[in-house]
Amino acid sequence: MSSHSAFAEAADALAVSVLGALDGTGGAVQLARYADDAPDTLAALAAVRVLGADVFSPHLLAGHPFPAQDTAVVAKAFDAFPASDAPEEAAVALRDHATAALLARISGDDALGGLAPVPADDAAPDDTADWSAWSVRMAQLAPLATLGLDGPVHEAARRGALSLSRGVSRSILRRDFPTAVRLVRWLAWLRYDGAELPLDPDVAAEHVWLVGGAGPRAALDLAMARHFLELPPGTAPKEAARP
């Protein structure tokens, strides 16, 4: 099996564990045990990096503990796969920095925020004139649509609710359901944040769930969207880490 295949399988397996912790069908994720028990430690660390900020979801959304040994695993994953600062990988850099910002906030160790450099000022997708391309970039940043984060990408989402809605509709028509569910996740977060939306995210989420046939990582995106849709609109706390 190639390393790429091993990393992809490990990421799917970790997504299943995170999803189980979120919906109550599984126990706590326990990243330290996951890494220790994995047949391929490097693949397990790659999975932690691939899921990024979503590894914190059971802690942020379901109140599961995030112990020091799990913090160490995320830091070790950054050591094994250093954060990107390449200009052509702006989405990766933004996801990396968001993961590091949450790790620092959850652990109480501000130094961990330095595991990923602050992205360039122009890294956030801010120009919605080409709403199709913009929505694709926002789909790549779906892990930032979570509790505990707020920053330039979130401000772009607030300004681009119409473009996100168009992106959802376009993705569904093209049967690109992984992209659709990532954009639905943004719409669900926006409604929780208090935004008025031109597209009902409940209807969109239900449609994608019925016809999407999504894999584990898309199922996790959908679970995140549903979490926000179950919360009263406009009740997002105003203090959050700025990735």
C-alpha positions, -999 to 999 in steps of 0.1 A, spaced: 0 0 0 13 34 -9 19 60 18 -8 82 2 -33 53 5 -23 46 41 -27 82 50 -61 84 34 -73 53 51 -60 66 85 -78 99 80 -111 82 72 -107 60 103 -100 90 125 -130 108 110 -152 78 119 -139 80 155 -145 117 158 -180 113 143 -188 85 168 -177 108 197 -199 136 183 -231 116 178 -227 94 209 -223 61 190 -186 58 201 -165 68 231 -139 96 234 -114 97 205 -83 96 227 -57 107 202 -28 94 223 -42 58 223 -51 61 186 -15 70 177 0 44 201 -23 15 188 -20 25 151 -1 -1 129 15 29 111 23 57 135 32 81 107 -1 75 90 -19 82 123 -1 115 127 -9 123 91 -46 117 98 -44 141 127 -30 167 104 -55 160 77 -85 164 100 -69 195 115 -93 216 137 -119 188 135 -99 167 159 -111 191 186 -148 188 177 -157 162 204 -142 185 230 -157 218 217 -191 205 207 -197 175 230 -177 184 261 -152 155 259 -119 160 277 -88 169 257 -60 157 279 -24 168 278 -13 135 261 -37 143 232 -22 178 230 12 162 227 0 141 198 -12 171 178 21 188 184 39 157 173 18 156 142 31 191 134 66 180 140 62 151 116 43 172 90 53 208 94 28 236 87 27 250 52 37 286 45 38 283 7 19 311 -10 3 286 -34 -11 266 -5 -31 294 12 -60 271 22 -36 247 38 -18 275 57 -51 288 70 -62 253 81 -29 247 98 -30 280 117 -65 274 128 -55 240 142 -26 256 161 -47 284 174 -73 260 188 -45 238 203 -31 268 221 -64 279 234 -75 244 246 -42 235 261 -36 270 277 -1 270 261 2 300 239 35 288 225 17 260 206 1 287 185 35 291 169 34 256 154 18 272 123 28 306 110 3 334 107 -10 333 71 -3 363 48 -29 391 49 -42 381 15 -46 344 23 -83 346 33 -106 343 2 -120 378 2 -131 385 -33 -166 370 -40 -168 385 -75 -162 351 -90 -185 333 -66 -179 299 -81 -142 299 -75 -146 316 -42 -171 290 -29 -146 262 -38 -120 279 -17 -144 283 12 -152 246 9 -115 238 14 -117 259 46 -148 241 61 -128 229 92 -127 265 103 -165 265 106 -164 254 142 -167 266 177 -139 287 191 -126 303 160 -132 337 144 -111 356 119 -107 369 84 -121 337 68 -152 340 90 -156 376 81 -154 366 45 -182 340 51 -204 367 67 -200 389 37 -204 360 12 -236 343 24 -252 347 -11 -221 333 -28 -220 303 -3 -257 297 -11 -250 298 -48 -221 274 -43 -243 249 -24 -269 250 -52 -242 246 -79 -225 217 -61 -258 198 -56 -267 203 -93 -233 190 -103 -237 161 -78 -205 173 -61 -218 164 -26 -186 166 -6 -183 203 -17 -220 208 -11 -218 196 25 -187 216 33 -206 248 21 -237 237 40 -215 236 71 -206 272 65 -242 282 61 -251 264 93 -223 282 112 -235 315 97 -271 309 109 -257 301 144 -237 333 141 -269 352 134 -268 358 97 -298 360 75 -295 334 47 -310 333 12 -309 294 13 -324 272 41 -294 252 54 -318 226 70 -333 218 36 -298 216 19 -284 194 47 -313 170 45 -310 168 7 -273 161 8 -278 135 36 -305 117 15 -287 116 -18 -250 123 -11 -236 89 -4 -208 107 15 -176 91 29 -165 95 65 -150 129 62 -181 143 44 -202 126 71 -182 145 97 -188 178 79 -225 170 78 -225 162 115 -209 195 122 -235 213 102 -263 196 120 -248 205 153 -250 242 144 -285 238 129 -297 224 162 -285 255 181 -307 286 184 -298 311 156 -277 340 167 -264 325 199 -227 322 189 -203 335 216 -185 366 206 -151 357 219 -131 332 199 -95 326 188 -85 344 157 -66 320 134 
